[in-house]
């Protein structure tokens, strides 16, 4: 599902982008973003899932955050956003003071602000019914987003997946903002496997490397300089570069 969500972002091959993973969990989606050479930030409400991501030493920056409370990033920070199996939970009132409509509006308003103009946000989610879909789309539209729903394999009970594809306003260069074509629109049988298209795609990537070619060694000098540059753009304090940056150390015995 992450592979499909990244595909729906329509990012040109070979380009590195700064992406937001909403509901990142243990970092499974982040591994896909790493394979494509992107830099990412992950948010999740569950400390236990984030602890697993930390133990795995994922490459993305992680934040403990309830997205229903809004996002606190600077305007125009991200080039795109993805979310897997999270959006529908904003429609629930898990606490007595939760107002689902207010939480949806707060989330989409702050998301719209932290995306650059024309950027895409793709949400894979499991709607309870058509009314819930309309409610989510109404909140997104009211906050400035354009776009719509892409339903892959709509005639298959197993493979059917819903993706909300949103555009954060009109791109400055007048880029393409048409909705991608759904998979299986011509009719997919109920027996169609739900993982074949995505799993085979990932296997092929692993065989030939990422879009940018074979993955570079982690924590090389170029990798460190790139991470420091991204941190500076976010306004973080970063040590100055020197001749010792990224130097190879002798193995410890």
Residue pairs with C-beta under 8 A, 6 or more apart in sequence:
1 84
1 85
1 124
1 161
1 198
2 28
2 29
2 32
2 33
2 82
2 84
3 32
3 198
3 201
3 202
4 124
4 152
4 161
4 163
4 183
4 197
4 198
5 29
5 82
5 83
5 84
5 122
5 123
5 124
5 163
6 32
6 33
6 36
6 82
6 122
7 180
8 120
8 122
8 150
8 163
8 165
8 180
9 19
9 80
9 82
9 120
9 122
10 120
10 176
10 180
11 17
11 36
11 38
11 79
11 80
13 211
14 211
14 212
16 37
16 38
16 39
16 212
17 38
17 39
17 79
17 80
18 38
18 39
18 40
18 41
18 77
18 78
18 79
18 230
19 33
19 38
19 39
19 40
19 41
19 78
19 79
19 80
19 81
19 82
20 40
20 41
20 42
20 43
20 73
20 78
20 80
20 81
20 82
20 114
20 115
21 29
21 30
21 33
21 40
21 41
21 42
21 43
21 60
21 81
21 82
21 83
22 43
22 67
22 81
22 82
22 83
22 86
22 111
22 123
23 43
23 44
23 45
23 67
23 83
23 84
23 85
23 86
24 30
24 42
24 43
24 44
24 49
24 50
24 53
24 60
24 62
25 44
25 46
25 49
25 52
25 53
26 49
26 50
26 52
26 53
26 56
27 42
27 52
27 53
27 56
27 58
27 60
27 62
29 42
29 82
29 84
30 40
30 42
30 53
30 58
30 59
30 60
31 58
32 202
33 40
33 60
34 40
34 58
34 59
34 60
34 215
35 205
35 206
35 210
35 215
36 210
36 211
36 212
37 210
37 211
37 212
37 215
39 59
39 60
39 226
39 227
39 230
40 59
40 60
40 61
41 60
41 61
41 62
41 63
41 78
42 50
42 53
42 58
42 60
42 61
42 62
42 63
43 62
43 63
43 64
43 65
43 67
43 71
44 50
44 53
44 62
44 63
44 64
44 65
45 64
45 65
45 66
45 67
47 64
50 62
50 64
53 60
53 62
54 62
59 218
65 71
67 86
67 90
67 107
68 90
68 98
68 103
68 104
68 106
68 107
69 103
69 106
70 106
70 107
70 109
70 110
71 107
71 110
71 111
71 113
71 114
72 110
73 110
73 113
73 114
74 114
74 234
74 235
75 113
75 114
76 114
76 115
76 116
76 117
77 114
77 115
77 116
77 234
78 114
78 115
78 116
78 119
79 115
79 116
79 119
80 115
80 119
80 120
80 121
80 122
81 111
81 115
81 119
81 120
81 121
81 122
82 121
82 122
82 123
82 124
83 121
83 122
83 123
83 124
83 125
84 124
85 124
85 125
85 126
86 123
86 125
87 123
87 125
87 136
87 164
88 125
88 126
88 127
88 128
88 132
90 100
90 103
90 104
90 107
90 136
91 100
91 104
91 128
91 132
91 135
91 136
92 98
92 100
93 99
93 100
100 135
101 135
101 139
104 135
104 136
104 139
104 140
105 139
105 142
105 143
108 139
108 140
108 142
108 143
108 145
109 143
109 144
111 121
111 143
111 168
112 143
112 144
112 145
112 168
112 169
115 121
115 168
116 168
117 168
117 169
117 170
117 171
117 172
118 167
118 168
118 169
118 170
118 171
118 172
118 173
118 175
118 177
119 167
119 168
120 147
120 165
120 166
120 167
120 168
121 145
121 165
121 166
121 168
122 163
122 164
122 165
122 166
123 163
123 164
123 166
124 161
124 162
124 163
125 136
125 162
125 164
126 162
127 133
127 136
127 162
133 149
133 162
136 164
137 148
137 149
137 164
140 147
140 164
140 166
144 168
144 169
145 166
145 167
145 168
146 166
146 167
146 169
146 177
147 164
147 165
147 166
147 167
147 177
147 179
148 164
148 165
148 179
149 162
149 163
149 164
149 165
150 162
150 163
150 164
150 165
150 179
150 180
150 182
151 160
151 161
151 162
151 163
151 182
152 159
152 160
152 161
152 163
152 182
152 183
152 184
153 159
153 160
153 161
153 182
153 183
153 184
153 188
153 192
153 194
154 160
154 182
154 184
154 185
154 188
155 184
155 187
155 188
155 189
155 190
156 184
156 188
156 189
156 190
156 191
156 192
156 194
157 190
158 190
158 191
158 192
158 193
158 194
159 184
159 188
159 192
159 193
159 194
161 194
165 179
165 180
167 177
170 177
171 177
183 197
184 192
205 211
209 215
216 222
216 223
217 223
219 246
220 246
221 245
221 246
221 247
222 246
223 246
224 245
224 246
225 241
225 245
225 246
228 238
228 239
228 241
231 238
232 238
